[in-house]
Amino acid sequence: MESFSRREDILSDIANNGRSILYLQNEGEKSTKSRTCYRLVIRSVDRIFSEDRLYLIKKGGPGTQVKAAEQIRRDLSDSEIRLGLEAKGVRLENSYFLLTDETWGLRLTDNRAYSVLPSGIPHKIICDEVDRSPENLFRRVEPYR
């Protein structure tokens, strides 16, 4: 897990190489008392590739965010789903998973975190210590374009 606010190389890579950014949004209106709904957003600086994958995760037991990450990881390991995403222009290799306030519970110790991406796909997990919003990331990327 790396802080993008201190890494000009990460911001430049996102700005200049069309890297895919993945993050989860909590869909409060689709959540219930017993389930939390997350939307997987996959985008680059220029466009949104996919935001139609919803995950309704049962609350309780091991962390809800961890369960969501595991389900998404299984989906992104499925070749049919990956082919569909690739057809939309998504490149998962060398992409970034952004930890937001809504997924801050995926943090582990020693600057590590759970990822939604399978371990066989090279990627980085990024965050900001203060403003973890996707909007902040894309604002910080803009000067590097």
Contacts in CASP RR format, 6 or more apart in sequence:
PFRMAT RR
TARGET T0000
AUTHOR 0000-0000-0000
METHOD contacts of the structure
MODEL  1
MESFSRREDILSDIANNGRSILYLQNEGEKSTKSRTCYRLVIRSVDRIFS
EDRLYLIKKGGPGTQVKAAEQIRRDLSDSEIRLGLEAKGVRLENSYFLLT
DETWGLRLTDNRAYSVLPSGIPHKIICDEVDRSPENLFRRVEPYR
1 99 0 8 1.000
1 107 0 8 1.000
1 111 0 8 1.000
1 112 0 8 1.000
1 113 0 8 1.000
1 125 0 8 1.000
1 126 0 8 1.000
1 127 0 8 1.000
2 10 0 8 1.000
2 111 0 8 1.000
2 124 0 8 1.000
2 125 0 8 1.000
2 126 0 8 1.000
2 127 0 8 1.000
3 126 0 8 1.000
3 127 0 8 1.000
3 128 0 8 1.000
3 129 0 8 1.000
4 10 0 8 1.000
4 11 0 8 1.000
4 126 0 8 1.000
4 127 0 8 1.000
4 128 0 8 1.000
4 137 0 8 1.000
4 140 0 8 1.000
5 128 0 8 1.000
5 129 0 8 1.000
5 130 0 8 1.000
5 140 0 8 1.000
7 126 0 8 1.000
8 144 0 8 1.000
10 96 0 8 1.000
10 124 0 8 1.000
10 126 0 8 1.000
11 140 0 8 1.000
11 141 0 8 1.000
11 144 0 8 1.000
12 144 0 8 1.000
13 19 0 8 1.000
14 21 0 8 1.000
14 44 0 8 1.000
14 45 0 8 1.000
14 96 0 8 1.000
14 137 0 8 1.000
14 141 0 8 1.000
14 144 0 8 1.000
15 45 0 8 1.000
15 141 0 8 1.000
15 142 0 8 1.000
15 144 0 8 1.000
15 145 0 8 1.000
16 144 0 8 1.000
16 145 0 8 1.000
17 94 0 8 1.000
18 44 0 8 1.000
18 45 0 8 1.000
18 46 0 8 1.000
18 91 0 8 1.000
19 44 0 8 1.000
19 91 0 8 1.000
19 94 0 8 1.000
19 95 0 8 1.000
19 96 0 8 1.000
20 42 0 8 1.000
20 43 0 8 1.000
20 44 0 8 1.000
20 49 0 8 1.000
20 90 0 8 1.000
20 91 0 8 1.000
20 92 0 8 1.000
20 95 0 8 1.000
20 96 0 8 1.000
21 42 0 8 1.000
21 43 0 8 1.000
21 44 0 8 1.000
21 95 0 8 1.000
21 96 0 8 1.000
21 97 0 8 1.000
21 98 0 8 1.000
21 134 0 8 1.000
21 137 0 8 1.000
22 40 0 8 1.000
22 41 0 8 1.000
22 42 0 8 1.000
22 95 0 8 1.000
22 96 0 8 1.000
22 97 0 8 1.000
22 98 0 8 1.000
22 116 0 8 1.000
22 117 0 8 1.000
23 40 0 8 1.000
23 41 0 8 1.000
23 97 0 8 1.000
23 98 0 8 1.000
23 99 0 8 1.000
23 100 0 8 1.000
23 103 0 8 1.000
23 134 0 8 1.000
24 38 0 8 1.000
24 39 0 8 1.000
24 40 0 8 1.000
24 41 0 8 1.000
24 65 0 8 1.000
24 68 0 8 1.000
24 72 0 8 1.000
24 100 0 8 1.000
24 102 0 8 1.000
24 103 0 8 1.000
24 116 0 8 1.000
25 38 0 8 1.000
25 39 0 8 1.000
25 41 0 8 1.000
25 100 0 8 1.000
25 102 0 8 1.000
26 36 0 8 1.000
26 37 0 8 1.000
26 38 0 8 1.000
26 102 0 8 1.000
27 37 0 8 1.000
27 38 0 8 1.000
27 39 0 8 1.000
27 54 0 8 1.000
28 36 0 8 1.000
28 37 0 8 1.000
30 37 0 8 1.000
30 54 0 8 1.000
30 56 0 8 1.000
31 37 0 8 1.000
31 56 0 8 1.000
34 58 0 8 1.000
34 59 0 8 1.000
35 56 0 8 1.000
35 57 0 8 1.000
35 58 0 8 1.000
35 59 0 8 1.000
36 56 0 8 1.000
36 57 0 8 1.000
36 59 0 8 1.000
36 64 0 8 1.000
36 68 0 8 1.000
37 54 0 8 1.000
37 55 0 8 1.000
37 56 0 8 1.000
37 57 0 8 1.000
38 54 0 8 1.000
38 55 0 8 1.000
38 57 0 8 1.000
38 68 0 8 1.000
38 102 0 8 1.000
39 51 0 8 1.000
39 53 0 8 1.000
39 54 0 8 1.000
39 55 0 8 1.000
40 50 0 8 1.000
40 51 0 8 1.000
40 53 0 8 1.000
40 54 0 8 1.000
40 55 0 8 1.000
40 72 0 8 1.000
40 116 0 8 1.000
41 48 0 8 1.000
41 50 0 8 1.000
41 51 0 8 1.000
41 134 0 8 1.000
42 48 0 8 1.000
42 49 0 8 1.000
42 50 0 8 1.000
42 51 0 8 1.000
42 85 0 8 1.000
42 90 0 8 1.000
43 49 0 8 1.000
43 50 0 8 1.000
43 51 0 8 1.000
45 138 0 8 1.000
45 141 0 8 1.000
45 142 0 8 1.000
45 145 0 8 1.000
49 85 0 8 1.000
49 88 0 8 1.000
49 89 0 8 1.000
49 90 0 8 1.000
50 85 0 8 1.000
50 88 0 8 1.000
50 90 0 8 1.000
53 72 0 8 1.000
53 75 0 8 1.000
55 68 0 8 1.000
55 71 0 8 1.000
55 72 0 8 1.000
57 64 0 8 1.000
57 67 0 8 1.000
57 68 0 8 1.000
57 71 0 8 1.000
58 64 0 8 1.000
58 67 0 8 1.000
63 105 0 8 1.000
65 102 0 8 1.000
65 103 0 8 1.000
65 105 0 8 1.000
65 106 0 8 1.000
65 114 0 8 1.000
66 105 0 8 1.000
66 106 0 8 1.000
66 114 0 8 1.000
68 116 0 8 1.000
69 103 0 8 1.000
69 106 0 8 1.000
69 114 0 8 1.000
69 115 0 8 1.000
69 116 0 8 1.000
70 114 0 8 1.000
72 116 0 8 1.000
73 115 0 8 1.000
73 116 0 8 1.000
73 117 0 8 1.000
73 118 0 8 1.000
75 81 0 8 1.000
76 82 0 8 1.000
76 85 0 8 1.000
76 92 0 8 1.000
76 116 0 8 1.000
76 117 0 8 1.000
76 118 0 8 1.000
76 121 0 8 1.000
77 118 0 8 1.000
82 92 0 8 1.000
85 92 0 8 1.000
92 117 0 8 1.000
92 121 0 8 1.000
92 123 0 8 1.000
93 121 0 8 1.000
93 122 0 8 1.000
93 123 0 8 1.000
94 122 0 8 1.000
94 123 0 8 1.000
95 117 0 8 1.000
95 121 0 8 1.000
95 123 0 8 1.000
96 123 0 8 1.000
96 124 0 8 1.000
96 125 0 8 1.000
96 126 0 8 1.000
97 115 0 8 1.000
97 116 0 8 1.000
97 117 0 8 1.000
97 123 0 8 1.000
97 124 0 8 1.000
97 125 0 8 1.000
97 126 0 8 1.000
98 126 0 8 1.000
98 127 0 8 1.000
98 132 0 8 1.000
98 134 0 8 1.000
98 137 0 8 1.000
99 106 0 8 1.000
99 107 0 8 1.000
99 113 0 8 1.000
99 125 0 8 1.000
99 126 0 8 1.000
99 127 0 8 1.000
99 132 0 8 1.000
100 127 0 8 1.000
100 132 0 8 1.000
100 133 0 8 1.000
100 134 0 8 1.000
101 132 0 8 1.000
101 133 0 8 1.000
104 127 0 8 1.000
104 132 0 8 1.000
106 113 0 8 1.000
106 114 0 8 1.000
106 115 0 8 1.000
107 113 0 8 1.000
108 114 0 8 1.000
112 125 0 8 1.000
113 125 0 8 1.000
113 127 0 8 1.000
115 123 0 8 1.000
115 125 0 8 1.000
117 123 0 8 1.000
126 137 0 8 1.000
128 136 0 8 1.000
128 137 0 8 1.000
END
